[in-house]
């Protein structure tokens, strides 16, 4: 029989189709039921095909169906991966969120030495007793600070301190406040386990924050006539004035 099946082939095909129909199709582990049903139907028609051309057509159709299921599964996996990555990105962003100016100003104090944006570098400023430091913050608050004395350096075990005075105004319409303060570097130094360095721990009297009204700034000792102040430009603008500007800068 041309373009068809011989008598023996036809007999074998009928027998195979009958055996296939008597035994339900069981999909392999991990396969979807939809894919099992499609495979069952394809095998059924393949066994029942009466010509080689029809068999080839059914085989091509089976390949296309399998490809569709594979693409669908792959797309689902990619979508889930993208969702997981986006969730992780959001979690990291939330974990690294910095306080806003509104949150900072809601507190009782505002430090110009903290809460900088991640790409900003902290600046340092050297000041002496002849300098008046004018600090303005974005809210409009302004203060002037002047150091009046620096304790002489004795030994590493003796605290290093400085005295200062300040004037502060929260806004143009508000009254001027004033006061005095003292900062101190006081550490407990103990030899490390390897004997090559020291383990440094702040003592109870250690306090390096200059407090001028509602503006705070970090300080460190330098010499008997100067010290350092540290700030972030996004939190405040700082200007050095002459010593006679302390009483009239505000």
C-alpha positions as CSV (number, residue, x, y, z in Angstrom):
1,X,0.0,0.0,0.0
2,X,1.7,3.2,-1.1
3,X,1.9,6.1,1.3
4,X,0.1,3.9,3.9
5,X,0.7,0.9,6.2
6,X,1.1,-2.8,5.3
7,X,-1.4,-5.3,6.7
8,X,1.1,-6.3,9.5
9,X,1.9,-2.6,10.3
10,X,-1.8,-1.8,10.5
11,X,-2.4,-4.8,12.8
12,X,0.5,-3.8,15.0
13,X,-0.8,-0.2,15.2
14,X,-4.3,-1.3,16.3
15,X,-2.8,-3.5,18.9
16,X,-0.5,-0.8,20.3
17,X,-3.4,1.7,20.3
18,X,-5.6,-0.8,22.2
19,X,-2.9,-1.4,24.8
20,X,-2.3,2.3,25.2
21,X,-6.0,3.0,25.7
22,X,-6.3,0.2,28.3
23,X,-3.5,1.7,30.4
24,X,-3.9,5.4,31.6
25,X,-1.1,7.8,30.9
26,X,0.9,8.7,34.1
27,X,2.9,11.9,33.9
28,X,6.4,11.9,35.2
29,X,7.2,13.6,38.5
30,X,7.2,17.4,38.2
31,X,5.0,17.4,35.0
32,X,1.8,19.3,34.9
33,X,-1.5,17.5,34.4
34,X,-2.2,19.6,31.3
35,X,1.0,18.4,29.7
36,X,0.1,14.8,30.5
37,X,-3.3,15.1,28.8
38,X,-1.7,16.6,25.7
39,X,0.9,13.9,25.5
40,X,-1.7,11.2,25.9
41,X,-3.8,12.6,23.1
42,X,-0.7,13.0,20.8
43,X,0.4,9.4,21.4
44,X,-3.1,8.2,20.7
45,X,-3.3,9.9,17.3
46,X,0.3,8.9,16.5
47,X,-0.5,5.2,16.9
48,X,-3.7,5.6,14.9
49,X,-2.1,7.4,12.0
50,X,-2.6,5.6,8.7
51,X,0.3,7.2,6.7
52,X,3.9,8.2,7.3
53,X,3.0,11.8,6.4
54,X,0.4,11.9,9.1
55,X,2.8,10.4,11.6
56,X,5.4,13.1,10.8
57,X,2.8,15.8,11.2
58,X,1.7,14.5,14.6
59,X,5.4,14.3,15.7
60,X,6.0,17.9,14.7
61,X,2.8,18.9,16.5
62,X,4.0,17.1,19.7
63,X,7.3,19.0,19.6
64,X,5.5,22.3,19.3
65,X,3.2,21.5,22.2
66,X,6.2,20.5,24.3
67,X,8.0,23.7,23.4
68,X,5.0,25.8,24.4
69,X,4.9,24.2,27.9
70,X,8.7,24.6,28.3
71,X,8.4,28.3,27.4
72,X,5.5,28.8,29.8
73,X,7.4,27.1,32.7
74,X,10.6,29.1,32.0
75,X,8.7,32.4,31.9
76,X,7.1,31.6,35.2
77,X,10.4,30.9,36.8
78,X,11.9,34.1,35.4
79,X,8.9,36.1,36.7
80,X,9.3,34.6,40.2
81,X,13.0,35.4,40.2
82,X,12.4,39.0,39.2
83,X,9.8,39.4,41.9
84,X,12.1,38.0,44.6
85,X,15.0,40.3,43.4
86,X,12.6,43.3,43.5
87,X,11.5,42.4,47.0
88,X,15.1,42.1,48.2
89,X,15.9,45.5,46.6
90,X,13.0,47.1,48.4
91,X,14.0,45.6,51.7
92,X,17.6,46.8,51.3
93,X,16.4,50.3,50.3
94,X,14.1,50.4,53.4
95,X,16.9,49.2,55.7
96,X,19.2,52.0,54.4
97,X,16.7,54.8,54.5
98,X,18.1,57.9,56.1
99,X,16.1,60.2,58.4
100,X,14.6,63.2,56.7
101,X,15.0,66.8,57.8
102,X,11.5,66.7,59.3
103,X,12.4,63.6,61.4
104,X,15.6,65.2,62.6
105,X,13.9,68.5,63.5
106,X,11.2,66.7,65.4
107,X,13.8,65.8,68.0
108,X,14.9,68.1,70.8
109,X,18.4,68.6,69.2
110,X,20.0,68.7,65.7
111,X,23.5,67.5,65.2
112,X,25.3,68.8,62.1
113,X,27.8,66.0,62.5
114,X,25.4,63.1,61.9
115,X,22.9,61.7,59.4
116,X,24.7,62.6,56.2
117,X,23.6,61.2,52.9
118,X,25.6,58.1,51.9
119,X,27.8,59.8,49.2
120,X,28.6,62.9,51.3
121,X,32.0,63.3,53.1
122,X,32.3,64.8,56.5
123,X,34.3,68.0,56.6
124,X,36.7,69.2,59.4
125,X,37.4,72.7,60.5
126,X,40.3,73.9,62.6
127,X,39.4,76.7,65.1
128,X,41.3,78.7,67.7
129,X,40.3,81.0,70.5
130,X,40.5,84.0,68.1
131,X,37.7,82.5,65.9
132,X,34.0,82.8,66.1
133,X,32.2,80.0,64.4
134,X,28.9,80.9,62.7
135,X,26.6,77.9,62.0
136,X,23.4,78.0,60.1
137,X,21.1,75.1,59.5
138,X,18.4,74.7,56.8
139,X,15.5,75.4,59.2
140,X,16.8,79.0,59.7
141,X,18.3,78.4,63.2
142,X,21.7,80.0,63.7
143,X,24.3,80.0,66.4
144,X,27.8,81.4,67.1
145,X,30.4,79.5,69.1
146,X,33.7,80.7,70.4
147,X,36.3,78.6,72.3
148,X,37.7,80.5,75.3
149,X,40.4,78.0,76.4
150,X,42.1,74.7,75.6
151,X,43.7,72.7,78.4
152,X,47.4,72.0,78.0
153,X,48.5,68.5,77.0
154,X,50.1,66.5,79.8
155,X,50.0,62.7,79.2
156,X,47.8,60.4,77.3
157,X,46.0,59.4,80.5
158,X,45.0,63.0,81.3
159,X,41.7,64.1,79.7
160,X,41.9,66.8,77.0
161,X,39.2,69.5,77.3
162,X,38.2,72.9,76.1
163,X,35.7,75.6,77.2
164,X,33.4,77.5,74.9
165,X,30.6,80.0,74.9
166,X,27.6,80.3,72.6
167,X,24.7,82.4,71.4
168,X,21.7,80.8,69.6
169,X,18.5,81.9,67.9
170,X,16.0,79.4,66.4
171,X,14.4,82.0,64.0
172,X,14.6,85.8,63.3
173,X,11.4,86.4,65.3
174,X,12.7,84.5,68.3
175,X,14.8,85.7,71.3
176,X,18.5,85.0,71.5
177,X,19.7,82.4,74.0
178,X,23.2,82.1,75.3
179,X,25.3,79.9,77.5
180,X,28.6,78.2,78.2
181,X,29.9,74.6,77.9
182,X,32.8,72.3,78.1
183,X,34.0,69.4,76.0
184,X,36.4,66.6,77.0
185,X,38.2,63.7,75.5
186,X,38.7,61.1,78.2
187,X,39.7,57.6,77.4
188,X,40.8,54.5,79.3
189,X,43.8,53.0,77.5
190,X,44.8,49.4,78.1
191,X,47.4,47.3,76.3
192,X,45.9,45.0,73.7
193,X,46.3,41.2,73.8
194,X,49.2,41.3,71.3
195,X,51.0,44.0,73.2
196,X,51.5,46.1,70.1
197,X,48.7,48.6,70.6
198,X,46.1,49.8,73.1
199,X,42.4,49.2,73.5
200,X,40.7,52.6,74.0
201,X,37.4,52.9,75.8
202,X,35.6,56.3,76.6
203,X,35.3,57.1,80.3
204,X,32.2,58.4,82.0
205,X,33.3,62.0,81.7
206,X,34.0,61.7,77.9
207,X,31.9,64.2,76.0
208,X,32.9,65.6,72.7
209,X,29.6,67.3,71.6
210,X,29.5,71.1,71.5
211,X,25.9,72.1,72.4
212,X,24.8,75.5,71.3
213,X,21.0,75.7,71.8
214,X,19.4,73.3,69.3
215,X,22.6,73.0,67.2
216,X,25.1,70.4,68.1
217,X,28.5,69.7,66.5
218,X,31.3,67.2,67.2
219,X,34.7,68.3,68.5
220,X,38.2,66.9,69.0
221,X,41.3,68.2,70.7
222,X,44.2,69.3,68.5
223,X,46.7,71.5,70.3
224,X,46.8,73.8,73.3
225,X,45.6,76.6,71.0
226,X,43.3,74.9,68.5
227,X,40.8,72.1,68.0
228,X,38.7,70.5,65.3
229,X,35.0,70.6,64.5
230,X,33.3,68.1,62.2
231,X,30.1,68.6,60.1
232,X,28.3,67.7,56.9
233,X,27.6,70.5,54.4
234,X,24.1,69.2,53.8
235,X,23.2,69.7,57.4
236,X,24.7,73.2,58.0
237,X,26.8,76.0,56.5
238,X,29.7,77.2,58.6
239,X,31.6,80.4,58.4
240,X,34.6,81.7,60.5
241,X,34.3,85.2,61.7
242,X,36.6,87.6,63.7
243,X,36.6,87.4,67.5
244,X,34.6,90.7,67.8
245,X,31.7,89.2,65.9
246,X,30.5,87.1,68.8
247,X,28.1,89.7,70.2
248,X,26.8,91.1,67.0
249,X,26.7,88.2,64.5
250,X,23.1,87.2,65.3
